[in-house]
Amino acid sequence: MSKPPTAFADVEDFDAAQTLAAAEQAVRDRRALEAHEVKLGLRWADLHATQPHEPERSVRGGVKLVQLGGEGTPKVQDLAICELAIARSQHTHATRAFLADALDLRHRLPELYDALRGGQVDLWVARKVASMTRKLCPGAAGLVDRAVTPAVAQGPGRVLSIAEAKVIEADTAQARTEREEGRRKRYVAITPTDEETGLRTVIAAVVPADAVWLDAQVERIADALDARRDLIPDLPDDCTRDELRSAALGWLAHPEDVAALLAGEEQPQGNGATTRNAVVYVHLHQAALEGADAVARVEGLGPQLVDELAGLLGHARVTVAPVIDLADQASVNGYEHPQKVRERTLLRTIGDVFPHASAISRNVDFDHPDPYKPNGPPGQTGDHNAAPLGRRHHRAKTHLNYRVRQLGPGTYLWRTPHGLYRLVDPTGTYRLDTGQS
């Protein structure tokens, strides 16, 4: 009989039986760690489940209790979530969702929670059930809990299928309302540019009839383009049908060209005949300005080859604005960050500079890392003292004992209220074992 492998042994030495034994043990270990993570999250929630001050002493924008989980779960101090998110190397929203699911499991789905602690079910499955039942009353959630827990050994698909059916059974009126409301949630989204292919993915939720007609129109345009390969020179002669359909979907953005193509006109413009205005921020290295091959970073699109920029702009009306030199530094005596400082700071940081923040947005507050002193020295506001922060992160920094030092343009050293140190720069967030406030 093969000797059982030890944890984290050199797997290259395992025989078949040892490999299988180690794989089984790895599942047990992972589930035990997941359950431990949930317990830690719940402990943090319990430590921050009381009102931090008397109601009459509440400060606008300060700490407040919020309901994360469903009905029957205790409230948690909202800004306390930020520090736990840093410890978990997560965005605040992800940790908020984690705590909501953990609270629901403990307080509303106790049988499933026991199964999680016993290593019988993966955390992601338990969290999915918690999320599905959040809008139900505690009694209805209990009905789902008692139905799904005995099925955990049957696999995730079976568990989630039962949960979906029981959620509808528990509150049919609510389910009908959600179906009706679902029709109000149609959307179209575009993913970031894929670093390897340079392509973006279009995702849309539409009513079934629209989907059928859209698919038919894409097919029709693809057929027309297949007969006019001169209009799509970027596609190879042996391109697949999927490549043709992708090109056809892109043509739908330019209805004048589509009309001309389908009408059989000889010279449809391609890439949009309509004149449009466009504002495009392109980040270039000095080497590109000197004529060397380089990659441009386009805000909202990601990395692009310099010669792809012409295709991006198409027939838009182009006005070249002055180059913004990020090496420039400026300061003013007032409290508000002037537009030029905001512009340079956002170009350096791309968005929220709170540890592990992932949002890429210009919709941020501007904070002074070194707090502004109304009667202090001149020049307190400028490139040297500007930190873009999302509203929740700005509140946490303002009302809790966070400290941040701007080390240079786009680089910030953070200390959380309980002594976690993180370095944030344009390349990401980095954990520091020691630091000085």
N, C-alpha and C positions, 0 to 999 in steps of 0.2 A: 504494500500500500504506500502511495506517495505521502511524503511528509507534508502536513499543512503549511502553506506559506505564511510568513510573518508579514505584518502590515508594512507596506512601502518597500518590500524587498525588491531585488533586482529581477524584474519580470523576465529578462532574457534567459534566466536559469530555470524557469518554470516548465514542467511538463504539462500535458493536456489537462490532467486531473487537477493539478495545482492552479492552473490558469482559471479553470471553472470555479474552483473553491474561492480564489481571490476575487473573481468577478462577483460572486454571491456576497462575499464579505464587504466589497466596496459599496454595494447597494445598501447593506445594513448600516455601514458607517455614514454614508451620505444622508440617509434618512434620519439617523441619530443627530447629525450635525444640523440638519434642517429644523428638526424639532427644538434643538437647543437655540437656534437663531430665533425661533418664534418665542421661546421663553424669555430670551434677552429683550426682544422687542416689547413684550408684555410688561416686563419689569420696568423698562424705561417709561412706558405709558403709565404704569401705576405710580411711579415716582413723580409724575407730572400731571396728576389727575385732579389737583385741587386748584381753586382760584388763587392766583398769586398775590392778590391784593383785595382790599375791600371794594365793593362795587362803586362806592362814592369816590374812591381814589383812582378809578380807572383812568388811564392815559390814552388819548386818541392814538390809534395805531399801535398800541402796546400789546402785551401778551393777553390772550383771551382763550377761554375754553371752547373747544369745537367738538362736534360729534363726527367722528371718523367712521365708525361702524354703523350698523343698522340699529333699529329701535331696541332698547334694552342694554346697549353697551355704554360704558362710562365715557365721559368726555376727557379730552387731553388738551394740554396747553399747546396752542398751534405753533408757536415759535420754537418750542422745544424739539420739534421734529427736525429742524435744520441741523442741529448738532449730531443727532443720531444718524442722519443721512451722511454727514461727513465721515463718521466712524465706519459706516457701511460702504463708503466710496460710491455713493449713489446720488442722483438728483433728488431733491426734496420731494417731488411728486411721487417718485418710485417708493420712497420710504413711507410716505403718507398712505399709499395704497397697501403696502405691506402691513402697517399697523392696523388699518381698517380690517383687513382680512384676518389678522391674528385675533383681534378683539371679537369679531364675529364668530370665529371658531370656538373661542373659549366660552363666550356668553350665549351664543345662539345655536351652535352646532356641537354640543358637548360630546356626542358619540363619535362624530368624525374627528374631533380634536383628540379624543382618547386613542383612536386608531392611528392618528398622526404620531402621537407620542410613543405608541407601541411599535412604530416602524412598519405599519401595514400599508401605508399609502404615501405616495410622493406629495411633497408640499404643493407643487403646482396644481395638482388635481384638487386638493383640499381648498386652495385659494380660489380656484375657479368656481367651486360650489359656493363658497362664501360670497363671492361677487354676484353670482346668479341669484342668491336669496336675499341680498341686502335690502331690497324694497319691501320684502314681506314682513308681516308682523311676527313677533317671536313665536307664536303658536304655529303659524304656517311654516316658518323656518324649521321648527321642530319636526313637522311632518316630513319635510324633505330629508332632514338629518336621519330620521329613523328608517327611511326608505333606501338611502344611498349607502349608508355605512355597511350593511351586510353584503353589499355588492363590490366592496373594494378589492376583493381577491379576483374579481372577474376582469379587471383591467380598466384603464381610464375611459375608454370609449363607452363601455357599459355604464359606468358610474355617471358620466356626464349626460348620457341619454336618459337615464332614470331621473336625474336631477332636473333636466329640462321639462320632462313630462310632469313631475311632481310640482314644479313651480307653477305651471299652467293650472294644474288641478287645484293647488292651494288657493289660487285667487284668479278665477276665470275672467272676472270683470276687469281686473288689472291687466291681464294678458291681452284681452281684446283692446283695451285702451292703448297699450304699448304697441300693438300691431298698427293701430291707426296713427299713433305718433311716429312710428317708424317711417312712414311715408314722408314725414317732414324732415327726415335726416338724410336726404339725398345730398351727395357731395361729389366733388372731383378734387383729387389730390395728386401732387407730383412729388416724387421722391427726390432726394439729393442725387447729384451726378455720381454714377458708379465710377470708382477710381480706375478700374481696369478697362472697362469698355468705353467710358465717356458717354454712356447713355443714361437717360432718366426713365423711370417707370410711371405711367399714368394709371391711377386707380380711381374708379368711379362707382358710386352706388346709384343705380337708376331703376325706374320701374321696368318690369319685364318687357313691356311692349317697346319702350325706347331702346332697350338693349338689343332686341331683335332687329329693329330698323337700323340702328347704328351699325350692327354687324353686317347687315346687308349692304349698307352704303359703303363701308370699308371694302367689302368684297368687290363692289362695282368699280370703285376707284382703283383698286389694285389691278383689276382686269384691264382698265384703261391705261394704267401706267406700264403694265406688262407689254402693251403694244406700242408704247412710246418710251422706250428705255433711254432715249436721248434726254428726257426730262429729269432723270434720276442718275446722273453720272457717278454719284458716290456709291452706287450699288454695283456689285460685280455681275457679269453676264450670267453666272450660275447661281444667282441669289435664290434663296428659298422663298416659299410662299409667305412664311412669317415675316421675312424681311420686306417683301412687297406690301404686306398689310400694315407693317409699322410705318413705312413711307406714306402709305395711303392715309393713315390716321393723322400724320403730320400735315398732309395737304388739307385736311378738314379745317385747319386753323386759317385757311385762306380761301374763303368761299368763292371769290371772283375767279381764282385760278381753277378751282374745281368745276365751276360752271363752264369755263372755257374748255377745259379738258373733256368733260362729258359731252359738250356740244361739238366736239371734233375740230375745234379751232386749231390752226397750225402753230400759233405761238403763245400758248399760255405762259405767263411770267415765271411761275414757280417761286416758292418761298414768299408769296404774299405780294400782291400788286398794290395793296392799299398803303398809303404813306402813314406812318405812325410816329409818335414821339416815344423815345425810350431814354431811361436813365440807367446807365450801367457802370458799376464800380469795378474796375479792373486793376488787380494788384500785380505789378511787374517788378522783377529784379532789375538792378542797374544793367546787368548783362544784356537783357532784352533791348534796352534802349540803345545799346551800343552795337546792335545787329546780330548778336549771338543767338543760337537756338535756345529757347527758354519756354517755360510753362507759365501761363497766366492763371491767377486765381480770380474767378468772377464771382462776386457776391451773389448768393442765391443759386449758383450753378456748381461751384467747386472748381477744380483744376481743369483748364482747357489749354489745348495747343494754341499758340499765338495765331496760327493761320486759320483756326476755327472761328475766330472772332468775327470775321466777315460774314460767315453764315449765321452767326447768332444775331447780328444786327439786321441782316436781310435788307429790306427796302425801307427801314426806319430812317427818319430824319436824324442825322448825326450831328451833334454839336460837341466839339472837343473842348472840355473844360480844362483849366490849368492843372498841371500835375500837382498833387498834394505830397509834399516832401515830409515823410513821417519823422525825419531827423530834426525838424523844426521844433522849437520850444517857445511857449509864450505863457504869460501869466497876466492876471488882471487883479484889481483891488476889490472888486465886488464879490458878492456871494455866488451869483449865478455863473455857471460855466458858459462862456460865449460859444457861439455856433462853431467857430473854427476849432476850438479845443475839443468840443464834442465830436466833431467830424474826425479829427486825427485820432482821438481815443478809441472811437468805434472801429476805425480802420485797423488799429493795432490789436484790439482785443476781440472783435467780432461779436461781442455781446456781454452777457452777465459774467462777472469775474468772481462770483462766489464759488468756493470749492465745489467741484464736480457739477457745476451748472452746465447744462448742455444746450440751452436755448441759444439759437443764433438769431438775434433780433435787435433792431434799433429802438424798440419800444421798452426803454429802461429808464430808471432813475439815475441821476448822477450824484454820487456821494463824494465827500471829502475824506479820504483815508486819514489824513491828519485833520481832526475836526476844526472847522472854521471858527475863528474867534472874532466876534463882532468888533472888538476894540484892539485887535491884534495887529501885527505888522502888515505892510502892504504886500501884494503879490501872493496871497494865500491860495488863490484859485488859478489853476492852469494845468498844463500837461503833466506837471510833476505831482499833482494832487487831484486826480480824477479817477473815479472807479465806477463804471456802469454796473448797476445792480437791479435785478428784478424786484418788484414791489415787496414780495414776502421776504426776500433776502435783505432788502434795505431795512425793513422793519426789524428783523432779527438783529442786524448789526447796530441799529439805533437803540433798541430797548433792552438788549441783553449784553452780557459782558464780552462781546467779540472785540478783538483788536486786529487791525490790519495796517500794514506798513507798505507803502508803494516803494519798491526797490529801484524802479526804473520805468521807462515807458512800457506799459503793458505787463508788468511783473509785480506781483503782490504776495506778501507774506502774511498769512492769517494765523491767529490763535483763537480757539474756541473758548467758551466760558469754562470748560473743564480741562483745558490744557492740551488739546490736540493741535498740532502744527501742520499747516499745509502751505505749499508754495504753488501759486497759480501763475502761469505765464501763457503765451499764445499757443503753446504745444500741449497744455493740459494741466492737471492737478497732480502734485507729487507729495507723498507723505514724508514728513521730517520727524525723525525720532527725538530730536532736541531742537530748541530754538530759543531765541530771546525776544521778549516782548518789547 
